Amino acid sequence: MSFLHDKKEVERLIRLVADRIIEDTTYRFIDKASGETLDDLKTVAPTKDVWLKSGYEDWKYWNGVTHIALFKMAQLLQDQKYEDYVLRNFDFIFENLDFFEKQFADFDPEQYAPNFHQFFRLDRLDDCGAMDGSLIEAYQIRKNDHWLDRLQKVKAWVSSGQDRLQNGVFCRNYKGYTTVWADDVYMSIPFLVRMGKMSGDTSFWDDAISNALGFHELLFDDSKGLYWHSYCTQIGEKGVAHWGRANGWSIVAKCDLLEYIPKDYPGWEEVRKSLFEQIIGISRYQTANGMWRQLIDKPDSFLETSGTAMFTYAVAKAVNEKWIPEIYSSIAINGWKGISENIMADGQITNISEGFNIRQDLSYYYNRPRPLNDPHGLGAVLLAGVEIHKMKDYQDYMWY
């Protein structure tokens, strides 16, 4: 039996990772000043010392990726517990908003960032794209007025509050610099495409397509077939790095777009072509063991799991949906082999780069820590496994 076609082994690995996440989600709190574990916050003052005991219930974009992956797992494996987990997370979040809103009102952003601060902050795409995208999916399963109120707020903010370039491409304005980050293709599109479907307002699809193509035009390096991490308008230069996960965010976002928007919709085909262009580009840099590097084009950069998972997912998804020819299947197959070697026996994952900012020195990217089971890559690994599980028998084509 070939590596790919042992569906039971693929299922075992994604269940191992997902079940570890569920097991480690405590729905409890800790007072860091006293060390006391708290079951609820009913009689607790909202001081800065009170934190979630685990981080999987926090309002973070990487948890949104995991939520989306778990919804896909629930459907693929016909296992309700993965769907129930996401719904319970949202119930827990909204039940504790009053406490954390009071905590948020008193915090100093230069010193620390409390739990749920991205829920209340809502001043950048990180705060809404993936988490509110997964909240839309949850709302389709179980209607909740509080969830809908949140979605309506985000809907209005993305349309009129988020910073943009003159051509409508999302950007970030900070300390006198206007920057465009490849990450933001994903920080926006999961929400936009789902909101367009939920609301029936196709302007959200137009926005998603415009941004997908706008980011591609601005950040795609034709000479290497890769995205630069960023662009700064004041300097007029691209960023210094072809960073793996930034390339991954953009490629996964395009898969979301192509999945949710009809094929005959204006711009869909252009996005598909740009996705194919990226897939061809990344294929040139896959290493012998199936992995990609933190800095994709730098042979001395470490092998990195989250970017590898995103590329594996995108190629497998594109093949499964017939967006690209089947002969590209082997890219995903070998990517999954590399990922599998980074899944430990207890369900934790190794070699995921921690999150970070944009910088103009390559050393910054080279030297990022890789904490065990860093949450930035967990959802991506699950997404990759879901699509690998769906792949039909791979035909090893001969060329004459």
Buried (B, 14 or more C-beta within 10 A) or exposed (E): EEBBBEEEEBBEBBBBBBBBBBEBBBBEBBBEEEEEEBEEBEEBEBEBBBBBBBBBBBBBBBBBBBBBBBBBBBEBBEBEBBBBBBBBBBBEBBEBBEBBBEBBEEBEEEEEEBBBBBBBBBBBBBBBBBBBBBBBBBBEEEEBEEBBEBBEBBBEBBBEEBBBBEEEBBBBEEEEEBBBBBBBBBBBBBBBBBBBBBBEBBEBBBBBBBBBBBBBEBBBEEEBBBBBBBBBBEEEEBBBBBBBBBBBBBBBBBBBBBEBBEEEBEBBEEBBEBBBEBBEBBBEBBEEEBBBBBBBBBEEBBBBBBBBBBBBBBBBBBBBBEBBEBEBBBBBBBBBBBBBBBBBEEBBBBBBBEBEEBBEEBEBBBEBEBEEBBBBBBBBBBBBBBBBBBBEEBEEEEEE
